[in-house]
Amino acid sequence: MTSYDKIYIDGAWVPSSGSGTIDVFDSSNGEVIAQVPAGTADDVDRAAKAARAAFASWSQTTPEERAKFCTRIGEGLAGRMDEIATVVTREAGMPKWLSLMIQAGLPINSFNTAAQLAETYEYEQMSGNSLIVKEPVGVVGAITPWNYPLHQIAAKVAYAMAAGCTVVLKPSEVAPLDALILAEVINDAGLPPGVFNLVTGTGSEVGEALAAHPEIDMISFTGSTRAGKRVAEVAAGTLKRVALELGGKSANVLLDDLDDAGFEKAVRDGVGKAYLNSGQTCTALTRMLVPADRLGEAERIAADEVETKFQPADPFADGAMLGPLASQAQVERVNGYIQKGIDEGAKLVTGGTGRPEGLDEGYFVRPTVFSEVRNDMTIAQEEIFGPVLSIIAYDDEDDAATIANDSAYGLAGGVWSADPERAKSFARRIRTGQIEVNGGAFNPSAPFGGFKNSGYGREYGSHGFEEFLEIKSMQL
């Protein structure tokens, strides 16, 4: 077991003011692999004051200087890709080969993209007799989740620092080890003291203190809608800017003009989009909408895809597609939803409750597909965050749009059609922050965020960069 006894404040590794620790578990076997400090409100106070002191000079550095540091950090992460992928696989459960590409690769991309934006962004423009200037918003408190831990950290930290902000980071207590690696890389990169600060701990202690602290100008939060509402409530006391990337219950609509081959491709792709990272993905396409007369066809294809491709396995095994969940709490949550689906009368196509056969340890659940799901069922309305797909029948295109939009969430979605223009037309009807058209690939430079209970604000690319900028008008 690895023990970390320090947090990172003002350019140095320092002890927490508290004596508590947090256990970090290996998702593949349930063993404790590390302990980290349970940070305190006093730690947040020290970190916030260090970030405030550093802001005066960091905000005045040139964009080229900030870009240089972001590039250097990206290079440091690239040198530790295998280590990062291994750590995140243990923390969150994603198969190692996927973690290399996603959990380690995307954060490097974020630091490199932020560096490019820092240098190319137009910070000033004239409007009549006014010079409109965009300046860093100030000290940013970043609170991040466990499912894509370093990716979500980089989406906040890289862009905030590139924009000229200083940062206090609270990573998830479930998956904090990758954040400690980042702090080591940042320390080695020679970033000026106080620009980046890291306090490990719980949401109830460290997260609340960050959201309330008067020296924090902005909170950028990714996590559950419930926690996001609490962050916004606490942050309102000091009128902070708040950016929230929250939950999702995304619809994947297969329109009625697909031929047999196109329909099969869309169903199989849809299973993968629901099960990525064992379903622990806020953008997971967990509601598959199909024409009512093709419901049985969708069931057969989905069951075959699950049973031949997405069987749970050791996440370090070659070719593994489905690893464990991140925690025992997630196992209990997902099994509870599966049972709820059964109890409410959904048709169980494959999977169910309980542990997968042959896997006697680790946080594994059975990949599950339900059919004959009504959109008012719990499994169609609430975010499960596990490998559970609901297939819902619709009558016509208008009915499909109504069902897709009948959700408290609006983060992501998908649409498939034999006619690309029809697919794009349908996509415009869906109230969601992003939508895949005929399986369009995720673009880490496109704006990312949601409508409704999926939050507000955007991450990635120029839109994400602008979240960390404030607007000033100079009348000339």
C-alpha positions, 0 to 999 in steps of 0.5 A: 500500500502507498501512503501519501501524507502531504498535500500541495500548497504554494509550490510545496508538499506540506502536511494537512492541518488535520490527522485524518486519512482516506483509503483508496481502493483497487476496483479490480479486487477491493483491496486498499492500495493507498491512503491520502490526507483527509484535508480540512477547511484550514487547508483550503484557506491556506491554499486559497490565500496562496492562490490569491497571492500568486494571482497578481503576478500570474495573471500578468504573465504573457500568454506565451509564458503560460503556454510554455508551462502548459506544454511542459506539463503536458510533456511531463504527463506524456512521460508517465502515461503508463503509470497514469493509465494503471492508476486510473484503471485501479481507481475507476475500473476502465480497461487498461488499454482504453485508459491509455488512450482516454484517461491518460491521453485526453489530459495531455491533449487538454494541456496542449490545446490550452497552450495553443489557445493561450497564444492564439486567443484574441483578448481585446477588440474594439466596439465603437469607442470601447476597448473590450478586454478579456481578463482572467476571472481570478482564483478558481476552485476546481472540484472533480469526479472519479469516473474520468478523474485526470481528464476532468481535472485537466479540463479545468486546471489546464484551461484556467491556468492558460487563461491566467487564473490560479487554481485550488483543486479538490479531486475525488476522494475515490480517485485522487492518486492521478491528481497527486501525479499531476501535482508531481509533474507540475512541481517538476515543471517549475510552475510558480508557487501558488498557481496550482494547489491541491487539497485532497479530502471529502466533498462535505469538508473540502468541497464545501470550504472551497465553494464558500471561501471568499478568496475563490472567485469561481467554482468549476464543478463536475459531478452529480446534479445533487452535489452540483446544486449544493455547490451552487447554493453555497457559492451564492453566498459570495456571488462566485461564478459557477460552472457545472457539468452534471449528470445525464440520461441521454437518448440515442434515437434510431430513426425509421429509415435505417436498412437492416445493416444500418440498424444493426450497426446503430444498435451495436454502436449504441451498446458500446456508447452505453457501456463505455467505462462500465457505464460510468460516463455522464454522456452514456447513451443509456436510452435507446429509442427504436421504432416499435415494429423493430423492438424485437430486432433491437433486443436480439442484436443488443443481447448478442453484442453484450454476450459476445463483446461486453462481458466483465473481465480483469481490466488489465487483461488483453482485449477487456471491454468491460471492467469493474465499477469504481466502488462497492457503493456503485455496485449497490447502486447499480444493482438497486436500479436493475432490481427496480427495473425488474420490479417496475415491469421492464423486460430483462433481455440480458444481465440482471442483479448479482455478481458476474460468474467467475469474478469472485472479487472486485466491484463487478456487476452484470451488464444488463439490457432492458426492453419494453421500457416506458419513459416514466420508469425509474431506469429511464429517468434516473442516472444509473452510472453502470452498464445498464441499457434501456430500449424504448419503443416509439411510434413516429419521429415526433414521438421519438423527439418527445420521449428524448426530451422528456428528461430532467437532463440534457447533456448528450444524445445520439441520432441515426438515419439513412439521410444525414440531413434528416439526422441533423434536422432531428438533432436540432430538436433535442434539448441537449448540449451535444449530440452524435449524428450517425456515430460522430466521434467525440471532439475534445476541442468542441464545447462540452456541457449541458442543458437543464439539470445537466448544468451550465457552462462549457468545457474544452476548446475556445468556449471552455477557455472563455469560461475562465475569462472576465469581460472589461470595457474601457471607454476611450 
